[in-house]
Amino acid sequence: MKALHLITLVLFTPVVMAQSQGWKQLVYANKTATFQELCAQIETYFKESADSIEVVNASEKEEEGSEYNKYQQWKYFMQFRLTEEGYLPSPEVVLEAFANEKAKQKVAKSALCDWTFIDQVDNDGGYWGIGRTTCVTFHPANDQLFYVCSPGGGIWKTTDGGQTYNSADDGLPYGAASNLLIDPSDPNTLYVSNGDNSGWWTTTTGVYKSTDAGATWLPTDLVFSLNATAIYELKMSPTNPSVIVAATTDGLFRTVDGGVNWTNIRAGAYSSVSFKPGDGNVIYAALNDYWGVSQVYKSTDAGATWNAITAFTWNYNFITLATTNLDADRLLVSCDYSGIRPLFQSLDGGATYNQLADTPENTMIGYSPNDVNTLYCGYVVAYRSTNGGNSWDQITDWWGSGQFTEIHADFHYIAYSNNSSHVYFCNDGGVYRLNETNQQWTDLSNGLKIGQFYRIANAGNHPLVMIGGTQDNGGRKRLPNGSWINANGGDGMEVAMRPDNIQEYYTCYINGTGLERTLNGGSTTTNISDNLPGDQVGQWVTPYDLDPNNSDELVAGYNRIFRSPNKGNTWFEIGTNTANPSEGVMDIEISATDQDVIFASYSDQLFKTMNGGGLWENYNLPGNAPITRIALDPANHDHIYVSRGGYTNNTKVYKSMDGGTTWTNYSTGLPNVPCNVIIMEPNSPGRLYVGNDFGVYYRDSVMTSWEPYGENLPITFVNDLEIAPAANKLRAGTFGRGIWEADLCATSIAGISEEGITDTYALIYPNPVQNSFSIVQKTVHPIEQIQMVDLNGKKVAFQTEFKQGMVVVNVDLPAGFYLLNYTANGEVFSAKIAVE
């Protein structure tokens, strides 16, 4: 190997923009551009890149992490999260909404129900994972106690080496977490950067601190005012835990007082930072001058002054650094430019370098804790070098190839416990541990409640059966016994279940590709998107809807809209996205009373056909916030409700009572965050539920504002809501905290009509009755001393089920009239009940 002083290398390679990072740098560098302007620049960038932007086929799932697909995912997510002027939101807007709603929910939580987690908490490992993780950090004296960060699922704490986990992120916006540090002098003091440290999914709102081992968190002084900021790395001084340095896209920041104050100690964007082991004065920082020339800088006075210790000449270079406690003078410099990934190592703190073998993949890079000549790198799979980086060997595969250990794809982080024989890896499936002594891998992901769901669907005729589609971990299906199995692989998107047959359901891959049908519970599947005519363009989550009037038929929304009369065997076109023919529609909704009445949406526009697609009308709603979902009154499709995205206050839900001709703002009480979904509960007094970036809210026709629904649901992105009619449950699919369920509102029992008996303390539904009726508590006073007698005053038999806020009375009586007696707040009430 040749020693190099202040590396100066020019490789004779084509000058192309590296697809590994370029589009993200456009986002960070153009903070004054609108979202549409950013997307136009990024599309141009990809067209000029060496790599094709063709969307991959569903069968090529190892390519699902391609940069163009990441951009498509980011674009889909962010188009619903813009300011009124069309810009990415600033962290200040998000934090203000979070603080206001956190305070409100402490006093305004509905007492109607409790939310319960029902999602899968264990999986087979390997290809089938639990959810995405970005960091693992160990207690300095106990390697059984560590914390795991997830960009959507927050912080998880284990005290038994990863056998069980508990959430530890109360106080973080969205529960998004990435880099976590522990004060070795006081392990109850923690620091975490909010957001995603890969710098593309959820950008940061700043650094938070806990002084009670993660029970609660408060923001430090590092809060960003500009949009699209990422904290790539957060490092603590080895000699003073109050000194922390953050490598961000808006500068290199340092605190010397445990986060009370932060100072920007060096301008520019920084992709990596590291202290020299054992020396708090020596800091290495990788400047990310992506469109210029990135370099590594070194400070020997704790960040007061800096000197370049590389002299690279490449544009589009993204640098990652690594050090080792085994040899404090060693420094790894991993580069990634234009598809080339050279690796350099210094043995003297950056004075000279040796060029090692190029890394096959390098999102993750690090030393072994046992041997300085053993190195790890990877992204889709993991690689190891046992000869100091002179060559690399693959050690995992993302699928069961039989050649390497099957470990989930997309590695992000490498860490070491106090037990130096163990190396930990974070990836899109969870957390894995490698024992270097015997080369055994252990999946430590089970128990993490971090599933990122796009959509869910319930069986209409079974209380437990349901399916869902997740980011990175495919589709999941809940069986009649309540256990979970895996459905489709890759990224799972929109899902649907036939309401009267749990064996028949539909799953989908990204952009509407891989739309599959099964008629036998998943034993075999048929790709029905292949039956669509021509090449179709769909949204990242492409909508399709089973016809509630005929479950053999479905409608799918790409840039054109198609109906299938025979479960996807054939399709015919019924419309097009006239607002933007080059993009797919965002939602589809079919009337429950007339299959020819169909609604579709794109951006802020709503389309409706009354004749099965022969003619479509365009409705412009007030404002410009995008429509996220459409809800129709099951009994009257002229009653339309839409949820809307964006950060414009009091513009979250609109309703029309005349088929779309006029619209009323129906947003009072909702926080200023995007609303992602809206549904109406059948057979209820106009009861609606919305899911937004903070949780679930409800409102009915007699309420004057929306209220938070239920307790125990963490603050998280709620992407989908579905009613499980056989269980009388409302289910929420979240993007980061899995699936949750709650009882429907107390009056929402199957078969209830809006007719009934009401008094000061109770509501009695239905009346007349057949087999059961409900006494719904209207105040804090419980319903007690229930009796039923016939008209002769003779007591009759009945059974009661006490639920939160109501009593269900089951009867088996001859038809006729009966008298119901009960007490509430010391008063006796009577009501005449008709049994049919």
N, C-alpha and C positions, 0 to 999 in steps of 0.2 A: 504494500500500500504506500502511496506517495503522500508525504506530509505537505500540507499547503498552508501558507501564511495569508491570513485575511483573504479567504477564498475568492478568486476571480476566475470564473468559468464561463465560457461561452460555448454552448453546444450547438452544432449545426443541425438544427431541427426546424421544421416549418413553424412560423410564428402564427399561432392560433390562440384564441382565448380559451383558457382551460375551463372546461365545462364543470369541473368539480366545485368551483366557488363563484364564478363570474356573475351569475344572475343575482346572487345574494349581495354581492358588493354593489351592484347597481341600486338595490333597495337602500343600503346603508348610505350610499354616497349622494342620493338624490332626495333629500328630505323635504325639499320644496316642491317636488313633482306630485301631481295628482296620481291616484291609483291607475287611472286609465293611461296616463303618460308613462308611468312605470311599466305597465304591462306591455305597452307598445315598444319600449326600449328593450325589454327582456325578450320579446318575440324576435326582434331584429337581431339581438345577440345570439339567440339559438340558431337562427337561420344562417348566420355567418360563422358559426362554430364548426369544427371538424366533424362532430358527431351529429348523427341524424336526430331530429326531434320526433320521429315517428313514435306514436304511442304503442307500447309493446302489447303483444297478444297475451291473453290470460294464461296461456300455457307456459309463457316465459317468465315465471314469477320471480326468478332470480334478478330480473331487470326492473322489478317494481320500485327499487330504490334509485333509479336513474334520476339525474338532476332535472331533466325535463318533467318527469312525473312529480318530483318534489315541488317544482314550480307550479304545476297544475293543481296540486293539493293546496299549496299556499294561496294561490289565486282564488280557489273555490272558498276557502276559509275566510280570507280577508275581504272578499267582495261584499260580505254581509256585515263588515265591521269597520265602516268608514265614517268620517265626519259628514255633516250635511254638505260641505263643499267638495267632498270626494277625496279627502286625504286620509292617509293612515292615522289612527288616533294617537294622541300623545299619552304617555303614561299618566300624566296629571288627570286627564279625563277619566281614565279607568280607575285610578285610585280614589277620586272623588266619589264616583258611583259606588265603589266598593265600601268606602267608609260610611256613606249614607245608608246603604242597605244593610250593612252589618249592624248598625245601631237600630234600624227599624225592625229587623228580624228578631232581635232580642226581646222585643215587647209585643210584636204583632204576629207571632207564629200562630197559625190556626191550630186549635185543639182538636180538630176533627180526627186526626189520625197520626200515626207514626210511620215513617218510612223504614223499610227493612231491605237490607242488601240480599239479593237472591242470585247473583251472578256466579259464574264458575270461579273457584278459587284454587283449583288444582288442574293440572293438565299433564300430558304425556311428556312434555319437554321436547327439546330439539326443534323440529319444524313447527310444532304446535306450542306456542308460548302463552304467557299470561298478559304481558303488556310491556311498554317501553320504559327503560330505566336509563339514567344518565350519570349516576354517581353512587358510590358506596364509600362510607367513611367510618372508621373504627374508633371506639373508645380506646384511649391510650394504654389502659391497663387491663382491658377485658375484651378479647377478640370475639366473645359471644354477644357483645353488645355493639351493634352498628346501625347506621342509618342508610336508607336507600332513597334516592331522589327519582321522581318521575316528572316529565314535563307537563303531563296532564293530571297525574294522580297524586301529586304532592309528595310529602315526606312520610316514610314508613320506618318504624323503629322495631328492632328485634332485640331481645335479651337472652335468646337461646340459640344463637348461631344461625338464624334464618329458618327455624322450624315454625315459628309464628311471628306475626307482625301486628302492630297497632299504628293507626294514623297519628302523626305528630306534626300537623301543619295548620292548626287553628290560628288564623290571622293572616294567612297568605292569600292574596288575590288569586282566584281560580285554583288554588292548590298547585300552581306550577312551580317546580323547583328543579335546580340543576346542580350547581357546585355547593358543597357543604363542608364546613370546617368545624373542628372541635378544639376548644382551648385546652391544651394538655395540663395546664395548671388548675383549671376548674372545668371538668368535663360537662358540667351542666350548662356551660356557655357555648352556644352554637351560632354560626353565621351561615346564611344561605343566600344564593343569588336566585331571584325569582325569574321565571322564564325558562327558555331552552338553551343550553350551552352549546348546541350545535349551530345556533344562530340563524334559524330560519323558520321555526314553527311559531312559537309564542315568544315575542321579544320581551325584554326585561322591564320591570318597573323599578328595580333597584336591589339593594342588599338588605336583608332582614336579620334580626338578632333575637335569640332566645336565651334567657337566663334560668330556665327551669327544665332543661333537657328536652326541649321541643314541645312542651305542653302549650305554650303560647308564644307568639312572635309579634314583634313590633318593627316598623321600618327604621333603618339607620338614616344617616344624613345623605347617603348616596341614593338620590331619586332623580331620574332623568326627566327633563322637560321636552326633549325632542322625541319624535316617533322613530320606530325601527332601530332601537339600540339593543345590542346583544352583549352579554357578559360571557366571554368564552371561558375564562379561567379566573379562579379566586385562590390566592395563595397566602399562607400565614408565615410570618417570620419564624425561623427555627429557634430564635433566642428571645423573642418578645412577642407573646401571643396577642398583644394589643395592636401590633403592626400587621396590616393586611394590605395586599396589593391586588387590584382587579384589572384584568386585561379586557378592555371593552372596545367596541367599534367607535366610541367617541372619546377615547383617550385612555391613558394609564393612570389609574386613581390609587391613592394611598391614604390609609387612616393610621394614625399613631396612638389613638385613644379608644380603640375598640369600637369604632363606628360612629362616635359622637360627631366627628368632623372628617370630611374627606377632601383631599386636594388632588387636582389634576396635575400630576408631576411630569407628564410628557404628552404633548399633543400628538394626534394621529389615531389610527386604528391599530389595535394590537390583538393578535390571534393566540398568543401564548405567553406565559410568564412563569418564572421559577426562581426560588432562592437557591443559592449554593447550600447544600446540606451542612448544617452546623454553623453557618455564618450569616447573620442577619444583615450584614452590610453589602453583600454581593448579590445582585439581582440580575437575571437575564430576562430580556423582553424581546419578543418577535414583532417588529413593526409590520403591519399588513398594508403596505402601499401597493395594493393589488394592480392598479392601472399604471403605476410606476415601477419601482424596484423595491421589493421587501428585503429587510436586513434584520440581523440580530444585534441588539445593543446590550451593553453591560455597564452596570453601575457598581462601584466599590465603596460608595458612601451612602448606602441605603436609599438611593434614588435621587440624590441631590444633583448629580452630574452623570452624563452618559457618554459612552464611546461605542462606535460601531465595531463589532468583532467579526463581521463578514463583509464581503464586497461582491455580492451576487450581481449578476447583470440581466437576470431574466425578468420579464414582465409576467404578470398573472401568477405570481408565486405565493402560495399559502404555506406558512411555516408553523411547525409544532415542535416544542422543546421537551426534553426529558432529562432528569438527573437521577442519581442513585446514591443511597446512603452507604453503599459498599465502597465507593471511591468518590469523594466530594469534588474532585477536579474533573470528573467525566461529565461531558455534555453531549447529548444527542440533538442534532438539528435535522429534522425531517422536512423535506420540501415537496411541493406538489405544484407543478406548473405544466400547462399544455399536455396533460396526460403523462408526464414524466415525473417520477418520484425518487429523486436522488436522496441519499442519506449520508450524513457526515457525523463524525464523532471526534470530539476534542478530548485529549487526556490532560490538558493543562489549562482548563478554565476558559477556553476560547482563544488562546494565543495561536495554536496551530490545529489543523484538522486532518483527519484521514477520511477519504471517501470510501464508503462501504458499498455493498451491493444495493441496488435500487430496491425499495420496498414494493412488493406486489400490490398492496393496499395500505393506506396509512391514516385512516381516520383515527385509529388508536395506535399508539406507539409507547413502548416502555421497556425498562429493564426487569429482569428477574430479581426477586429479593435475595436470592441465594448465590447467584453467579453473574458477574459483570459481563461474561461472554454469552450469556443467554438473553436474547431480546425477543420481544413480541410485537407484532403489528397486525393490522387487519381492518376490514370493514365488513364485506359480505361474509367472509370466513376469516378465521384466525390463522396466522403464520408464526413460526418460531425459527430463530437462528440459534444454533448452539456453538457457533464458531466466531462470535464477536461481530456478526453482521456481514460476513463474507458470502453467505448464501442463506436462502430461506426455504423452509419446508412447510407445506400446508398441514395443519393439525386438526381442523374441523371442517365439516360440510354443513350447509344449511338444510340439507335433506338427507334421507336415509340412503346414501350412495353405497354404503357398505365398505367404503375405502377409508373414511375418516370418521371420527366421533361426530354424531349428529348434534349440533348445537345451533340454536336459533341464529338467524342472519342479522347483519347490521350492528357491528360492535361500535361502541361509543367511548368506552372508558375502561381503564385497567387500574387496579388497586391491590394493596397488600395488607394482610392482617398482621397482628403481633406474632402469630405463628408463621414464621417466614417460609414454611413449606407450602403455604397456600397463596394462590393468585386468584383474584376475583375479577370478573368481566361483566360489564353492563352492555346489554344489547336490546333489540326491539322485542325480545321475548321475555326479558326479566334479568335475573342475576344468576351467574354460574361461577362455580369455584373449581379451580384446578389444583390438585395435590401434586406438586412437582416431585415428590418422593416416589409415588407409584403411578403417576400420570393418569389418575382417575378424575373424571369430571363429575360434579354434583350440581344438580339443578336446585337452586334455592329460591325459586320464584313463587312456589305455591304458598298461598296465603296473602299475596299482594292483591289488593283490590284496585287494579289500575287499568282495567279494560277500556279501550277507546272505541265506543260504539258510534257508528253512523246512523243505523236504523235498527228497529226491532219490529217483531210481529208476533201476535198471539194466536193460538188456536181458538176458534170460536166455540168449540164443543168440549174443551178439556181445560180444567183450571190451572194446570201446570205447564203444559206443552207450549213452547215458544221458540223463536229463533232470533238471531241477531247477526249483524255484520260489523266486523271490527277492523281498525287500522292495524296492519302488519300481522295479525293473527287470525285472519280468515273468518269464516262463519262459525257460529256456535248454536247448538240445538239442545233444548231442554226436553228430556224424555218424560213419559207419564209418571215415572217413579221419582221425578225431581232431580235426577242426575243429569250432567251435561256431557255432550260429546261434540267432536269437531265436525263441521260441515264442509263448506268449500274452503280452499286454501287461499294464500296471498292476502290481498286486501279485500275484506268483505264490505259490500255497500248495501244498496236497497234490498230488502227481503219482503216476502209476502207468503201467507199461509191461506190455503183454502179453508173457509170457516167451518165446513162440515166434515173435513177429512184431514186428520193430523198427518197422514202419509204423503200428502200432496203440498209441496211448497216450492218457492222460487228463491234463488240467490243470484248475486251479481258481482262482477269484478269492476275495476275502475273504468270510468268513461262509458259505461254501458256495455263493455265487452264481457264475454263469459257469462251472459244471462242464461242461467241453467234452471231446468225444471226436473223435479223428481216426483214420481207417482207412487213410490214404494218406500218412503221414509229415508231416502238417501242411498239405498243399496245400489241403484243405478241413476245416472243423471243424463239429461239431454241438453245440449247447447242450443237454445232457441234463438239467440241473437244472430247465429249464423244464417237463420232463415229470413232475416230482414233483407229487403232489396237494396242493393248498392252499398256504399260506404257511409255509415252514419256517424255523426259527431254528437257525443253526449257530454254532459257535465261530469265532473269528477264523481259525484253521486248522481247517477242518472235515474230519474223517477219513472216508476211504472206502478200501475194500480190494477188490482183485480176488480172486475165489475161486480158491485154488490148486488146487482140484479141477476147476474148469471156468472157463476164462478169459473165457467169454462172460458170466459172471455177476459182479455186484459188489454190495457192501453199503455203504451210506452212513449216517453217523451225524449227524443233526440233533437237535432235541429229540425227534423220533421217528426210529426206525431203519427203513430201507427196503432192500429187495432188488430188484435188477433181473435178470430171467432172460435179457435180450437186449441187453446192452451199453448200457443206459440208455434204450432206446426206451420202455419202460414200467417202472413201479415199483409195488410193493405193500408196505404197512406190515407189519413183523414185530415191532415193539416200540416202547417209549417210554422216555424218561429218567425213571424213577419217582422218582429222587432229587431232581430239579428240572426239572419239565416245561417251565419257561420258558427253559431253556438247553440248548444242544447237548451231546451226549456228547463226550468228549475223545479217545478212541481206540477203534478197532475192530480185532479180530483174528479170522480164520477158521481153524479147524483145517485142517491139510494132509491129514488122513486122513478127515475126515467133514464135509461142507459144512453139515450141520445143527448143528454145534457152533460157536457164535459167542460171543465175549467182547466186552464193551463196558465203558468206565469213565467215571465222572464224579466229580470231586473224589477222596475217599478210598475210594470204593465201586466194587466190581467186579460186573458182571452177566454171567450166563452162561445160554445156552439150549442144550439138548441136542436140541431137535426143530425147529430152523429158525425159532424165534420163537414157537411156540405157548405156551411157558411160559418165563419168565425167573426165575432165582434171583439173589438179592442176597447178596454176600459182603462182610462187614466185615473189613477187614484190621487188624492191630495199628497203633496210632497214628493220627494225623489228617493226615499229609502227603499231598498229592494224588498220585494215580497219573498219571504222565506217559505211559508207554507199556506195552504188554503184549507179552510174547514167549512163544510156545508151542514146546515140543519138536516138531520136524516129524514125529517118529515116534510121539509119545505126547502127546495134548493134555491129559492129566491132569497133565503136568509144566508148571507155569505159573510164569512169572517176571514181576515188575512192577518198573519203575523208579519212583522217587518224588522229588518236588521238595522244596523247603523247606530251612531251615537248622537242622534238628535232627540232631545228630551220630548216626552209626551207624544211620540209618533210610533208607538209600538204595535197597536192593534187597531184595525178599522173594520167597520161592519156596514153592510148594505142590507136593507130589508125589502128592496124592490128589484132584485136580480142584478144589481150592479149599476143602476142608473145614478143613484145618489149614495154618498158615503158619509158615515159619521165616525169621528175619532172616538175610540173606545179604550183609551190608554190609561186613564186615571189610576194612579196607584202603582204603576209598573216602574221599575228602576230604569235609568238611562243606560241600558246595555242592550245588545241585540236580542230580539226574540227569535228563537230558532224554529219553533213549532207551535201549532195551536190545534186543539181538537175539541169537539163538542160531545158531551155525554148524552147518549140517547135516553129518551123517556125521562128527562129532567126539566126543571124550569129554566131552560136556557143556560145551563151550566157549561162553562168553558174552562179549559185548562191551557196554560201556555208554559213552555219550557224556554228559559233564556240562559244567559251566561252565568247567572247566579243560582238558579234553581227552578222551582215549579210554583206557579201562582194560579189562583182560580177566581171566578166571578160568575154570578148568575143574574137572572133578569131583575131581581129585587135589590141586589147590591149596588152601591154607588161607586165602588172602586175595586180594583184587584187587591187580593191579599195573598201573602205567602201561604202555600198549602202544606200543612203538616210539619212535623219535627223530625230531626235526626238526619235529614238529607244534607250532605256536605255542600258547601258552595262550590259549584262545578258547572261546566258546560253541559246543558241538557240538550241533546241533539234531537231526541225523538220521544214522543209520548204515545202510548197505545192503551186502550181499555181492554182488559181481559174479561169478557162478559161471563164466562163460566165460573170465574173466581170473584167477581165483583171487585176487581182491583184496577188501580191505575198503575201502569208501569212506565218507568223512565229509563231511557238509554242515554247514558252520559258519556262524554268524551274524556275519559280519564279516571272515572270512579265506578265503571261497570254498570250493572242494571239494578234498579231499586224498584220496590213496589209499595203501595199504600192502599188502604181501603178507600173506595170511592166515598164521596160525601155521604153523610148519614142518611140522607133521603134518597140515595141512588140505589135502591134495591130493584132487581129485575122485576118487571111487571108493574111498577108504580106508575100511576098516572098523576096528573096535576090536580085531580079532584081528591078531597079528603076532608078531615076534620081537624081544626086547629083551635087551640086556646092559648092562655097566657104562657103555659109551660111546655106544651107538647104539640106535636104534629103527628097525625095518625094516617098512614098510607098503607095500601089503598083501601077504599071502602066504596062498593062492596069488596069482599075478600073471598078467596077460595081456600087456600091451604095455609096462608100466613099473612100477617100484616106487621107493620113496624110502628113503634111509638118512639118518635124522635124527640130527644131532649132539646128544647129551644133556649134554655138558660143554664146557669151553673148548677141548678137544683136537680138532683137525680129523680128519675121516675121510680116509685116504690109501691109496695103493697098492691100489686096487680091482682084483680079478681075479674072473672067473667061469670055471668048468670043468665039463665034464659028469662023469658018474659014472665014466668011464674016465680022467679026469685031463686030458682034452684041453681046451685053452683055447677058449672060444667068444667070438664078437664081441658087443659091446654099445656103446652110446654113453652118455656122462654129461653132465649139465648141473649145473654147480656153482652153487648159490644160497646166500644167507646162511643158515648153520646147517644145510644139508642138501645131499645129492647126489641128483639124480633119475637113475635108471638106466633107459634105454630099451632094450628087447630085442625081437628078432624071431626067436624060436627055436621049434623043435618042442616040443610038449607033453612034459613029463617033469620029472625032478628034476635040479637043478644045485647046485653048491657055490659059495657066495659067500665070498671071502676079502678082508679089509681089515685095515689097521693103524690104531691110535689110541694115542697116548702111548707109542709104541714096542712095543706089544703087538699080536699077530696074533690075529684072530678069524675064525671061520668060521660060516656058517649055511646050512642047506639051503633052497633056493628051489624052489617048485613052480610050473611054468609050465603054464597051461591052454591 
